[in-house]
Amino acid sequence: MRGKQDRMRERELRQNQTEAERILWGRLRGRRLLGARFRRQHRIGPYFADFACPELQLVVELDGSQHLEQVAYDGARTDDLCAAGYRVLRFWNDDVIARTEQVLDAIARCLASKAR
């Protein structure tokens, strides 16, 4: 069960989005991509996924330069999310900003394969 601190942390993360998160959220919100409902900063176990589609068990994570220093943590996090039944897609912030359509195509392909 989510507590007050979880909700406060989710709210804080949503209010302090990166540019890449704002761009991607603008394209995912309101079922804009293949009718899939995404949530941002969604709690899954001990983690807050950048974007999650619980219905199709897909997590989309955006990584900035700080992730170069936390490769082991990100790997363990991905393993835990996969163990919980989620498929995890990771994109660099720069790719979301410079190649938004390609990122959306990759997400759409994953959604389509999960919907079958």
C-alpha positions in Angstrom: 0.0 0.0 0.0 1.2 3.4 -0.9 1.8 5.9 1.9 1.7 9.6 2.1 5.5 9.8 1.5 5.1 7.8 -1.7 2.5 10.1 -3.0 4.5 13.1 -2.1 7.6 11.7 -3.8 5.5 10.9 -7.0 4.2 14.5 -7.0 7.7 15.9 -6.5 9.1 13.8 -9.4 6.2 14.9 -11.7 6.7 18.5 -10.9 10.4 18.4 -11.5 10.5 16.7 -14.9 13.4 16.8 -17.2 13.0 18.2 -20.7 13.0 14.7 -22.1 10.3 13.6 -19.7 8.1 16.6 -20.7 8.5 15.8 -24.4 7.8 12.1 -24.0 4.9 12.6 -21.6 3.3 15.0 -24.0 3.3 12.2 -26.6 2.2 9.4 -24.2 -0.5 11.0 -22.0 -4.2 10.6 -22.7 -3.8 7.3 -24.5 -2.1 9.0 -27.4 0.1 6.1 -28.3 -1.9 3.1 -29.6 -4.5 3.7 -26.9 -2.2 2.6 -24.1 -2.6 4.3 -20.7 0.7 5.4 -19.3 1.3 6.7 -15.8 4.3 8.9 -15.0 6.5 8.4 -11.9 4.5 5.2 -11.1 5.4 3.2 -8.1 6.4 -0.4 -8.7 7.8 -2.1 -5.6 10.5 0.1 -4.2 11.0 2.0 -7.5 9.3 4.9 -9.3 9.2 4.2 -13.0 9.5 7.2 -15.2 6.6 5.9 -17.3 4.6 2.8 -16.9 1.8 1.1 -18.7 0.6 -1.4 -16.1 -2.0 -2.9 -18.3 0.6 -4.1 -20.8 3.4 -4.3 -18.1 5.7 -2.0 -19.9 8.1 0.5 -18.2 9.9 3.2 -20.1 13.0 4.7 -18.3 14.8 7.8 -19.4 18.5 8.0 -18.5 20.6 11.2 -18.3 24.3 11.4 -17.8 24.1 10.6 -14.1 23.2 7.0 -15.2 26.7 6.5 -16.5 27.8 6.3 -12.9 25.1 4.0 -11.7 25.1 1.2 -14.2 25.0 -1.5 -11.6 22.0 0.1 -9.8 20.2 0.5 -13.1 20.9 -3.1 -14.0 19.6 -4.4 -10.7 16.5 -2.1 -11.0 15.8 -3.4 -14.5 16.2 -7.0 -13.3 13.7 -6.4 -10.4 11.2 -4.8 -12.7 11.5 -7.7 -15.1 11.1 -10.2 -12.2 7.8 -8.3 -11.4 6.6 -9.1 -14.9 7.4 -5.8 -16.6 9.4 -5.3 -19.8 11.8 -2.4 -19.5 12.8 0.0 -22.3 15.6 2.5 -21.6 16.4 5.6 -23.7 18.9 8.3 -23.2 17.4 11.8 -22.6 19.3 13.0 -25.7 17.6 10.4 -27.9 14.2 11.4 -26.7 14.9 15.1 -27.5 16.7 14.6 -30.8 14.9 11.5 -32.1 11.4 11.5 -30.5 9.7 9.7 -33.4 12.2 6.8 -33.3 11.8 6.5 -29.5 8.0 6.5 -30.0 8.3 3.8 -32.7 10.3 1.6 -30.4 7.7 2.0 -27.6 4.8 1.4 -30.1 6.5 -1.8 -31.3 6.8 -3.1 -27.8 3.2 -2.2 -27.0 2.0 -4.0 -30.1 3.9 -7.1 -29.3 2.6 -7.1 -25.7 -1.0 -6.6 -26.8 -1.0 -9.8 -28.9 
